[in-house]
């Protein structure tokens, strides 16, 4: 395992670091241009997650729940049951409409103009957990909505970190290393149904500890609406970089065909 990029959503960051190395070799005078082109994807260091209590009125919350109940079983994805203890649905049309309707409000909260990137419904079951990770830039801004749960399930957020940048290699115990790093200054947020949290997942380490492993049927139903800065749709996709920068060698980034910033992100 490459412990420098050990978390499940790290393929994009690997591609970025490989891209920097390629530009430094084949077009060194353009390295600064390449790095600063990604400035829109960096988050202000003074940003803090916004816990939006009772953001969704009971009737809206019930409408979301009804949509969840109406989704046919064959539309659910079960690939993450083992690693996350969850089943998911990506870009369900009703949730895409909800996401679009919230764009102006989320832009105001984030402090910049945004556009929707993708969304997914995440139904965590009794084995639910979410290891420490950074998101791809397709999740620079995430509105995390609590739909239903057996009890509050806290999510931990670090302070904003410099991103996208390389970091020192992690140890084999990298999960505990991240959790216990005092410089990351983690804070805990627990939601109730109808609450939402706006955070910058690509610039904040975040995780949830495992749901309690007792005999009860614990669950937590969450809806994630992901937004990107307006006008960055091609920039967040590594497959466009060779054309955007006019550097054909960027097409040689290892594994670039598997790097996506959204629902098709491959897991290392």
Secondary structure, 3 states (H helix, E strand, C coil): CCHHHCCCCCHHHHHHHHHHHHHHHHCHHHHHHHHHHCHHHCCCCCCCCEEECCCCCHHHHHHHHHHHHHCCHHHCECCCHHHHCEEEEECCHHHHHHHHHCHHHHHHHHCCCEEEEEEEEEEECCCCCEEEECCCHHHCEEEEEEEEECCCCCEEECCCCCCCCCCCCCCCCHHHHHHHCHHHCCEEECCCCCCEEEECCCCCCEEECCCCCCCCCCCEEEEEEEEEECCCCCCCCHHHHHHHHCCHHHHHCCCHHHCCCCCCCCCC
